[in-house]
Amino acid sequence: MDTINKIKRAFKKTGKINSAAKIGQCSWATAKKVIENSPEELSKRGTRNTTSKLITNEVIEAIEKIFQDEEEKKVHRKQKHKAPAILIKLKQAGIYQGSLRHLKRTIAEIRKKHGHFLSPPKSFLDLSFENGKYLQFDHGEVEFELNKVRIKGYLFVASVPGAAIRYCQVYLTKAQEAWGKFHDDCFRFFNGVFPFCVYDNDGAICVPGKGVSNQFLSDVENYYSFEAIFCNRASGWEKGSVENAVGYCRRNFLPGLPSFECLNNLNDYLKQCSHQDRGGNHYKEDVSKEILFENLSKNLFPLPASKKWEKIEFLKVSSLQTVRHGSYQYSVPERFVGSNLKALISVDTVVLFSDEERVYEHQRFYYEKIDALIFEHYLDQLSRKPGAFKFAKVVNCTSFSSDLTEIKERLEAKLDERQAVKEFIQILLLKRVTPHEIFDLALKMALSYGGINSNAISLIIKQLEIGEKITDCPEDLLPEHLLVHKMKDYDLKIYQQLLPAGGFE
């Protein structure tokens, strides 16, 4: 109001708008409005219609829907949608074309309505690192759905401090084998090994209370030829770049409760996000992040061959023919009952050894509600105990091929239960010693001609095996009464005598 009075007094004194504008330190147009407008009109100056044409009811409803879904799914507070992630969703839906700054005001108002309160601001020190010399590692919990099952995993993130370049992957464990795999994947993403890697005092890689590498991380250091540096306990500011990177990847790549078919799909998506995030300029410096990425190579060490990192445990085989790791049982053949087997455990496999003999390689389980029971491992037991077939856990969790299932049903229709089981087990024992392609073809032929008992199928297999051997044999050198000849016209009428009364079905 004091400025308005100055402008009016100056104009009254000089009669010139330019002089009044100069004294009021405003533009000529503003001074003209002050002089020409009435006090009532001047009192309304500075007020305008604040209704945004961009923030429509559709935009508000979409934001409300995002927050409601988070509340229904009980999304972890660190994984709730932030403004940048909401902006991407709204633009993908084609309902908002404005800026992030404009959208933030609306999001803040809706947050208050939902009882979301922002944390008070924190202070950080500005750190400086030579590009390509240091790489910082950390991980944090993250939730998602795999094949519609809600899972808690661990988001591992590597960040180049000062460059805003990040790489992330998710594993279902945060144990040593996950750290090893992440190092190998990470160095291949950056196309080289950083001379120094920075960590907090994680118990999987650090000697407790000493701030030095344990044996596992020492092996990783020696293999890739880098030096590990540990931050002081509870001193996140020493590696603020990666602390921020974990939150950044969680908020921007995995907001809410994202859903994937399998873990490989999730990690392929995160790798793609890490590549795409290199686009654009650095948030502080006027330089492309892609150029910063290329400049890293000047200080990186060459990559050694890829390595699968595993930890070793010794597991005893129980009377149920299984070893236990975590919450799951993994089966082995019957002859190993009572033995202590060496287990090589990686993030995705459990490989069992008896001395130098490789016993079996299992897929590692994390959230499945079944044990890793292999039917073939129990076949010898079942052949001696056919009465247990119907109730055996391994049978109930095994899916047979459609041909084997049909043979089993036909046997059960023709024979009593015990005899049908015995015949079916004998057929499965044939599978153990027969090449896969020949066994499958023999089953189809047996079903076609009705020769579904084990003796008939055994003879079909023998004919097929002979046929494989004489394919290139001249016709005149073939035995006179050979059941299979080069054209492979199989005469299955010879199996009539092997079937029960009534002949073929």
Summary of the structure (lengths in Angstrom):
residues: 505
radius of gyration: 36.2
end to end distance: 106.5
largest distance: 133.5
contacts: 1414
relative contact order: 0.06
helix: 47%
strand: 16%
